[in-house]
Amino acid sequence: MRSLFAAAFALVFSSTALASSHREAPFITKNPKVDNTDFYMFNSYETGRAGFVTLISNFQPLQHPYGGPNYFTMDPEALYEIHVENSGDSVEDITFQFRFQNVLSNGGLGVALPIARPDGGGFFPTADGGVSLIPIPLINAGPLGQSDGGFARTTGFQGLQEQYQVRVIRGPRRATAGDLVPNPAGGNTFEKPMDNVGPKTFPGNSYANYANSFLYTVNIPGCAVPAKMFVGSRKEGFAVNLGTIFDLVNAPAAVITDPTLRDAGLPNTISQMNVTTIALEVSASCLTAAGGGTVLGGWSTASLRQARVLNPTARYDAPSREGGAWVQVSRLGNPLVNEVVIGLPDKDKFNSSEPKDDVANFAKYVFNPTLPALIEILFSAPAPRAIPRNDLVTAFLTGVAPVNANGATSEMLRLQTNVAVVGPATPAANQNDLGALDCFVRSQSAPAALMTMNPGCDPHGFPNGRRPGDDVVDIALRVAMGYLLSTDDAPAGGVPFHDAIKQHSSDFDAVFPYLKTPNAGTYP
């Protein structure tokens, strides 16, 4: 247990530190609809859902809720995927593949209105003597909710409906077409809720009820246990003082090293923003290999077509023509890897890469992490002396036995699903936001020892998977500076570095899909 968590923590924490994956590579800034911001994978802790694994992948960073009139639809020309590896070969074994389409109602007009003639002669006629309808410029023309908190899914006020299909691919993600997930109501198409435009569109706090009506119970092909699924807008859950952090950590050392100031009330600069969430809750028995281990590896990606030709006479349904093979442009497993570990010249390369190629492509960044050196320059806190960081290589690329090593040598989020081994999923009220960090005790000459009886020890948190309430920023800062090394090898390893904004499990719901109702576009 000690070696596993030490390595796992060392791996992830050296590789993460300042803000989750928002605008982390040059090319992805040009394609925000496919920018993967956060990936969560954890043993479900909703009451009655033991034995399930929740997978959450967020896209489209830094969404201002008032960003109309088109808001934040998913890209119909993109492929969004969540990958699960259960065989230890660094190649996905199960892929959940999402494709979207944006459908205008009324035969492609959206909401359309008759316009009265100024001479009082009724409405402008069509050629066949009917009434000419003119499309409005907005996605809705009236309220979709009710003052009593209800909602109206079939109203004619909504002009745009996002739809999606889900395929389950077993084996390499491009080897077969896979199987479509059926909609219990018939067919294979699901609907995504409209974004939370504001209280006039969704009066009486009705958006939560409206969005919950898009939560599906589905039968995944090849799985005998029903799963849950939700796709839609959610409140940004990641907590970070984003501007301060990337301004060379523009805060006094006395503040970011004082543990009593972890919750100092500094502004979480992204708390008023939203993200677009793809969430699945699947029985662990349907994700682990038959007769195999109980550790899962997970990551999410987004891909675009290889070729794009812009349409000089663009239409709503054809602003461009796209074709060719899929090209991966976004990748996320452990948080913050591409933002603060991978060097600037290789950030786009990481986003296009697959886990099986990580050792050849990126091992130098793990052997020789630059984040501790940057912190030493900025705050005179000595970086760990144990270079190369073999401890980080072990954790970053392999995981550590006996907890969440899975035989793969690659970067991915790893989760032990066998609750009999790691204990029952921790209820949200009892979660330690520092994950398993408090399970370790440092000594002068030996690596930190695992002490599961320590007060606050919570082995169910990051890096054994990642829950929404795990404060990966603070954990990463401390481990990057050598918390899991001896005091001889890491003199600053015991400094309680933090960003003065605490991640709280109470900031999330205790039921699927866990992330809260999104911020509204206008305020009451």
NORHU-V172003 format. One record per residue. N is the residue number from 0. PHI is phi in whole degrees, 0 to 359 (NA if undefined). BURIAL is # if it has 9 or more other C-alpha atoms within 8 Angstrom, else .. Layout:
n->N phi->PHI burial->BURIAL
n->N phi->PHI burial->BURIAL
//
This chain:
n->0 phi->NA burial->.
n->1 phi->297 burial->#
n->2 phi->294 burial->#
n->3 phi->295 burial->#
n->4 phi->291 burial->#
n->5 phi->299 burial->#
n->6 phi->290 burial->#
n->7 phi->296 burial->#
n->8 phi->294 burial->#
n->9 phi->299 burial->#
n->10 phi->301 burial->#
n->11 phi->289 burial->#
n->12 phi->282 burial->#
n->13 phi->288 burial->#
n->14 phi->264 burial->#
n->15 phi->225 burial->#
n->16 phi->187 burial->#
n->17 phi->235 burial->#
n->18 phi->198 burial->#
n->19 phi->291 burial->#
n->20 phi->280 burial->#
n->21 phi->247 burial->#
n->22 phi->53 burial->#
n->23 phi->273 burial->#
n->24 phi->222 burial->#
n->25 phi->305 burial->#
n->26 phi->289 burial->.
n->27 phi->292 burial->#
n->28 phi->296 burial->#
n->29 phi->277 burial->.
n->30 phi->226 burial->.
n->31 phi->298 burial->#
n->32 phi->294 burial->#
n->33 phi->245 burial->#
n->34 phi->276 burial->#
n->35 phi->278 burial->#
n->36 phi->267 burial->#
n->37 phi->213 burial->#
n->38 phi->232 burial->#
n->39 phi->240 burial->#
n->40 phi->212 burial->#
n->41 phi->205 burial->#
n->42 phi->290 burial->#
n->43 phi->303 burial->#
n->44 phi->244 burial->#
n->45 phi->296 burial->#
n->46 phi->305 burial->.
n->47 phi->85 burial->.
n->48 phi->244 burial->.
n->49 phi->300 burial->#
n->50 phi->91 burial->#
n->51 phi->251 burial->#
n->52 phi->244 burial->#
n->53 phi->260 burial->#
n->54 phi->241 burial->#
n->55 phi->230 burial->#
n->56 phi->233 burial->#
n->57 phi->258 burial->#
n->58 phi->227 burial->#
n->59 phi->64 burial->#
n->60 phi->286 burial->#
n->61 phi->56 burial->#
n->62 phi->280 burial->#
n->63 phi->282 burial->#
n->64 phi->301 burial->#
n->65 phi->274 burial->#
n->66 phi->282 burial->#
n->67 phi->275 burial->.
n->68 phi->273 burial->.
n->69 phi->263 burial->.
n->70 phi->57 burial->#
n->71 phi->235 burial->#
n->72 phi->289 burial->.
n->73 phi->279 burial->.
n->74 phi->277 burial->#
n->75 phi->291 burial->.
n->76 phi->261 burial->.
n->77 phi->243 burial->#
n->78 phi->238 burial->#
n->79 phi->254 burial->#
n->80 phi->222 burial->#
n->81 phi->242 burial->#
n->82 phi->248 burial->#
n->83 phi->234 burial->#
n->84 phi->244 burial->#
n->85 phi->229 burial->#
n->86 phi->242 burial->#
n->87 phi->80 burial->#
n->88 phi->247 burial->#
n->89 phi->68 burial->#
n->90 phi->241 burial->#
n->91 phi->303 burial->#
n->92 phi->254 burial->#
n->93 phi->224 burial->#
n->94 phi->233 burial->#
n->95 phi->259 burial->#
n->96 phi->246 burial->#
n->97 phi->246 burial->#
n->98 phi->237 burial->#
n->99 phi->243 burial->#
n->100 phi->216 burial->#
n->101 phi->252 burial->#
n->102 phi->251 burial->#
n->103 phi->274 burial->#
n->104 phi->287 burial->#
n->105 phi->59 burial->#
n->106 phi->66 burial->.
n->107 phi->93 burial->.
n->108 phi->268 burial->#
n->109 phi->74 burial->#
n->110 phi->287 burial->#
n->111 phi->230 burial->#
n->112 phi->238 burial->.
n->113 phi->283 burial->#
n->114 phi->252 burial->#
n->115 phi->291 burial->#
n->116 phi->287 burial->#
n->117 phi->293 burial->.
n->118 phi->273 burial->.
n->119 phi->77 burial->.
n->120 phi->270 burial->.
n->121 phi->89 burial->.
n->122 phi->255 burial->#
n->123 phi->298 burial->#
n->124 phi->272 burial->#
n->125 phi->270 burial->.
n->126 phi->298 burial->.
n->127 phi->267 burial->.
n->128 phi->92 burial->.
n->129 phi->280 burial->.
n->130 phi->263 burial->#
n->131 phi->284 burial->#
n->132 phi->254 burial->.
n->133 phi->250 burial->#
n->134 phi->296 burial->#
n->135 phi->277 burial->#
n->136 phi->274 burial->.
n->137 phi->251 burial->.
n->138 phi->275 burial->#
n->139 phi->212 burial->#
n->140 phi->240 burial->#
n->141 phi->186 burial->.
n->142 phi->290 burial->#
n->143 phi->255 burial->#
n->144 phi->244 burial->#
n->145 phi->229 burial->#
n->146 phi->297 burial->#
n->147 phi->271 burial->.
n->148 phi->90 burial->#
n->149 phi->281 burial->#
n->150 phi->208 burial->#
n->151 phi->228 burial->#
n->152 phi->284 burial->.
n->153 phi->254 burial->.
n->154 phi->296 burial->.
n->155 phi->279 burial->.
n->156 phi->284 burial->#
n->157 phi->267 burial->#
n->158 phi->262 burial->#
n->159 phi->231 burial->#
n->160 phi->235 burial->#
n->161 phi->278 burial->#
n->162 phi->233 burial->#
n->163 phi->207 burial->#
n->164 phi->237 burial->#
n->165 phi->233 burial->#
n->166 phi->247 burial->#
n->167 phi->251 burial->#
n->168 phi->253 burial->#
n->169 phi->251 burial->#
n->170 phi->97 burial->#
n->171 phi->309 burial->#
n->172 phi->295 burial->#
n->173 phi->253 burial->.
n->174 phi->283 burial->.
n->175 phi->220 burial->.
n->176 phi->283 burial->.
n->177 phi->77 burial->.
n->178 phi->237 burial->.
n->179 phi->285 burial->#
n->180 phi->281 burial->#
n->181 phi->281 burial->#
n->182 phi->278 burial->#
n->183 phi->303 burial->.
n->184 phi->277 burial->.
n->185 phi->118 burial->.
n->186 phi->78 burial->.
n->187 phi->232 burial->#
n->188 phi->249 burial->#
n->189 phi->242 burial->.
n->190 phi->245 burial->#
n->191 phi->252 burial->#
n->192 phi->293 burial->#
n->193 phi->295 burial->#
n->194 phi->295 burial->.
n->195 phi->283 burial->#
n->196 phi->301 burial->#
n->197 phi->155 burial->#
n->198 phi->287 burial->#
n->199 phi->279 burial->.
n->200 phi->283 burial->#
n->201 phi->235 burial->#
n->202 phi->287 burial->#
n->203 phi->63 burial->#
n->204 phi->55 burial->#
n->205 phi->276 burial->#
n->206 phi->297 burial->#
n->207 phi->299 burial->.
n->208 phi->295 burial->#
n->209 phi->301 burial->#
n->210 phi->295 burial->#
n->211 phi->297 burial->.
n->212 phi->287 burial->.
n->213 phi->258 burial->#
n->214 phi->273 burial->#
n->215 phi->251 burial->.
n->216 phi->258 burial->#
n->217 phi->231 burial->#
n->218 phi->257 burial->#
n->219 phi->279 burial->#
n->220 phi->307 burial->.
n->221 phi->87 burial->.
n->222 phi->234 burial->.
n->223 phi->276 burial->.
n->224 phi->255 burial->#
n->225 phi->302 burial->#
n->226 phi->246 burial->#
n->227 phi->249 burial->#
n->228 phi->212 burial->#
n->229 phi->212 burial->#
n->230 phi->227 burial->#
n->231 phi->170 burial->#
n->232 phi->288 burial->#
n->233 phi->221 burial->#
n->234 phi->292 burial->#
n->235 phi->301 burial->#
n->236 phi->261 burial->#
n->237 phi->286 burial->#
n->238 phi->249 burial->#
n->239 phi->196 burial->#
n->240 phi->274 burial->#
n->241 phi->299 burial->#
n->242 phi->297 burial->.
n->243 phi->298 burial->#
n->244 phi->299 burial->#
n->245 phi->276 burial->#
n->246 phi->269 burial->.
n->247 phi->54 burial->.
n->248 phi->52 burial->.
n->249 phi->281 burial->.
n->250 phi->210 burial->.
n->251 phi->297 burial->.
n->252 phi->301 burial->.
n->253 phi->295 burial->.
n->254 phi->276 burial->#
n->255 phi->282 burial->#
n->256 phi->245 burial->#
n->257 phi->263 burial->#
n->258 phi->296 burial->#
n->259 phi->287 burial->.
n->260 phi->253 burial->#
n->261 phi->300 burial->#
n->262 phi->243 burial->#
n->263 phi->282 burial->.
n->264 phi->87 burial->.
n->265 phi->294 burial->.
n->266 phi->290 burial->.
n->267 phi->278 burial->#
n->268 phi->295 burial->#
n->269 phi->248 burial->#
n->270 phi->291 burial->#
n->271 phi->266 burial->#
n->272 phi->251 burial->#
n->273 phi->236 burial->#
n->274 phi->226 burial->#
n->275 phi->254 burial->#
n->276 phi->251 burial->#
n->277 phi->247 burial->#
n->278 phi->230 burial->#
n->279 phi->228 burial->#
n->280 phi->234 burial->#
n->281 phi->234 burial->#
n->282 phi->303 burial->#
n->283 phi->302 burial->#
n->284 phi->295 burial->.
n->285 phi->269 burial->#
n->286 phi->251 burial->#
n->287 phi->281 burial->#
n->288 phi->287 burial->#
n->289 phi->299 burial->.
n->290 phi->72 burial->.
n->291 phi->253 burial->.
n->292 phi->281 burial->#
n->293 phi->248 burial->#
n->294 phi->262 burial->#
n->295 phi->250 burial->#
n->296 phi->255 burial->#
n->297 phi->213 burial->#
n->298 phi->198 burial->#
n->299 phi->233 burial->#
n->300 phi->217 burial->#
n->301 phi->222 burial->#
n->302 phi->226 burial->#
n->303 phi->237 burial->#
n->304 phi->291 burial->#
n->305 phi->293 burial->#
n->306 phi->234 burial->.
n->307 phi->220 burial->#
n->308 phi->240 burial->.
n->309 phi->286 burial->.
n->310 phi->275 burial->#
n->311 phi->293 burial->.
n->312 phi->238 burial->.
n->313 phi->300 burial->#
n->314 phi->240 burial->.
n->315 phi->303 burial->.
n->316 phi->270 burial->.
n->317 phi->207 burial->.
n->318 phi->288 burial->#
n->319 phi->205 burial->#
n->320 phi->243 burial->#
n->321 phi->232 burial->#
n->322 phi->196 burial->.
n->323 phi->93 burial->.
n->324 phi->291 burial->.
n->325 phi->289 burial->#
n->326 phi->236 burial->#
n->327 phi->289 burial->#
n->328 phi->235 burial->#
n->329 phi->213 burial->#
n->330 phi->212 burial->#
n->331 phi->207 burial->#
n->332 phi->241 burial->#
n->333 phi->292 burial->#
n->334 phi->290 burial->#
n->335 phi->75 burial->#
n->336 phi->300 burial->#
n->337 phi->288 burial->#
n->338 phi->289 burial->#
n->339 phi->233 burial->#
n->340 phi->245 burial->#
n->341 phi->288 burial->#
n->342 phi->294 burial->#
n->343 phi->307 burial->.
n->344 phi->295 burial->.
n->345 phi->249 burial->.
n->346 phi->294 burial->#
n->347 phi->293 burial->#
n->348 phi->296 burial->.
n->349 phi->298 burial->#
n->350 phi->297 burial->#
n->351 phi->264 burial->#
n->352 phi->268 burial->#
n->353 phi->246 burial->.
n->354 phi->306 burial->#
n->355 phi->298 burial->#
n->356 phi->255 burial->#
n->357 phi->295 burial->#
n->358 phi->299 burial->#
n->359 phi->292 burial->.
n->360 phi->268 burial->.
n->361 phi->226 burial->#
n->362 phi->300 burial->#
n->363 phi->297 burial->.
n->364 phi->286 burial->#
n->365 phi->273 burial->#
n->366 phi->300 burial->#
n->367 phi->231 burial->#
n->368 phi->294 burial->#
n->369 phi->267 burial->.
n->370 phi->301 burial->#
n->371 phi->301 burial->#
n->372 phi->294 burial->#
n->373 phi->296 burial->.
n->374 phi->296 burial->#
n->375 phi->296 burial->#
n->376 phi->295 burial->.
n->377 phi->282 burial->.
n->378 phi->230 burial->.
n->379 phi->60 burial->.
n->380 phi->270 burial->.
n->381 phi->298 burial->#
n->382 phi->288 burial->#
n->383 phi->304 burial->#
n->384 phi->269 burial->.
n->385 phi->279 burial->.
n->386 phi->247 burial->.
n->387 phi->288 burial->.
n->388 phi->276 burial->#
n->389 phi->298 burial->.
n->390 phi->297 burial->#
n->391 phi->288 burial->#
n->392 phi->298 burial->#
n->393 phi->302 burial->#
n->394 phi->286 burial->#
n->395 phi->292 burial->#
n->396 phi->254 burial->#
n->397 phi->230 burial->#
n->398 phi->72 burial->#
n->399 phi->228 burial->#
n->400 phi->289 burial->#
n->401 phi->260 burial->.
n->402 phi->274 burial->#
n->403 phi->230 burial->#
n->404 phi->287 burial->#
n->405 phi->233 burial->#
n->406 phi->88 burial->.
n->407 phi->277 burial->#
n->408 phi->245 burial->#
n->409 phi->186 burial->#
n->410 phi->273 burial->#
n->411 phi->197 burial->#
n->412 phi->282 burial->#
n->413 phi->244 burial->#
n->414 phi->223 burial->#
n->415 phi->275 burial->#
n->416 phi->270 burial->#
n->417 phi->281 burial->.
n->418 phi->294 burial->#
n->419 phi->291 burial->.
n->420 phi->271 burial->.
n->421 phi->261 burial->#
n->422 phi->92 burial->.
n->423 phi->295 burial->.
n->424 phi->302 burial->#
n->425 phi->284 burial->#
n->426 phi->304 burial->.
n->427 phi->304 burial->#
n->428 phi->294 burial->.
n->429 phi->256 burial->.
n->430 phi->289 burial->#
n->431 phi->266 burial->#
n->432 phi->294 burial->#
n->433 phi->270 burial->#
n->434 phi->58 burial->#
n->435 phi->268 burial->#
n->436 phi->301 burial->#
n->437 phi->283 burial->#
n->438 phi->273 burial->#
n->439 phi->240 burial->#
n->440 phi->234 burial->#
n->441 phi->275 burial->#
n->442 phi->223 burial->#
n->443 phi->289 burial->.
n->444 phi->245 burial->.
n->445 phi->241 burial->.
n->446 phi->301 burial->#
n->447 phi->303 burial->#
n->448 phi->263 burial->#
n->449 phi->283 burial->#
n->450 phi->232 burial->#
n->451 phi->291 burial->#
n->452 phi->270 burial->.
n->453 phi->300 burial->#
n->454 phi->302 burial->.
n->455 phi->86 burial->.
n->456 phi->299 burial->#
n->457 phi->223 burial->#
n->458 phi->287 burial->#
n->459 phi->270 burial->#
n->460 phi->262 burial->#
n->461 phi->309 burial->#
n->462 phi->263 burial->#
n->463 phi->278 burial->#
n->464 phi->75 burial->#
n->465 phi->211 burial->#
n->466 phi->265 burial->#
n->467 phi->302 burial->#
n->468 phi->273 burial->#
n->469 phi->283 burial->#
n->470 phi->275 burial->#
n->471 phi->292 burial->#
n->472 phi->295 burial->#
n->473 phi->293 burial->#
n->474 phi->299 burial->#
n->475 phi->296 burial->#
n->476 phi->301 burial->#
n->477 phi->289 burial->#
n->478 phi->288 burial->#
n->479 phi->301 burial->#
n->480 phi->273 burial->#
n->481 phi->103 burial->#
n->482 phi->303 burial->#
n->483 phi->269 burial->#
n->484 phi->265 burial->#
n->485 phi->290 burial->#
n->486 phi->294 burial->#
n->487 phi->293 burial->.
n->488 phi->276 burial->#
n->489 phi->219 burial->#
n->490 phi->301 burial->#
n->491 phi->260 burial->#
n->492 phi->293 burial->#
n->493 phi->266 burial->#
n->494 phi->288 burial->.
n->495 phi->280 burial->#
n->496 phi->301 burial->#
n->497 phi->200 burial->#
n->498 phi->253 burial->#
n->499 phi->68 burial->#
n->500 phi->229 burial->#
n->501 phi->267 burial->#
n->502 phi->277 burial->#
n->503 phi->244 burial->#
n->504 phi->295 burial->#
n->505 phi->289 burial->.
n->506 phi->282 burial->#
n->507 phi->231 burial->#
n->508 phi->286 burial->#
n->509 phi->261 burial->.
n->510 phi->226 burial->.
n->511 phi->302 burial->.
n->512 phi->269 burial->.
n->513 phi->73 burial->#
n->514 phi->288 burial->#
n->515 phi->281 burial->#
n->516 phi->308 burial->#
n->517 phi->292 burial->#
n->518 phi->299 burial->#
n->519 phi->275 burial->#
n->520 phi->291 burial->#
n->521 phi->228 burial->#
n->522 phi->257 burial->.
n->523 phi->302 burial->.
//
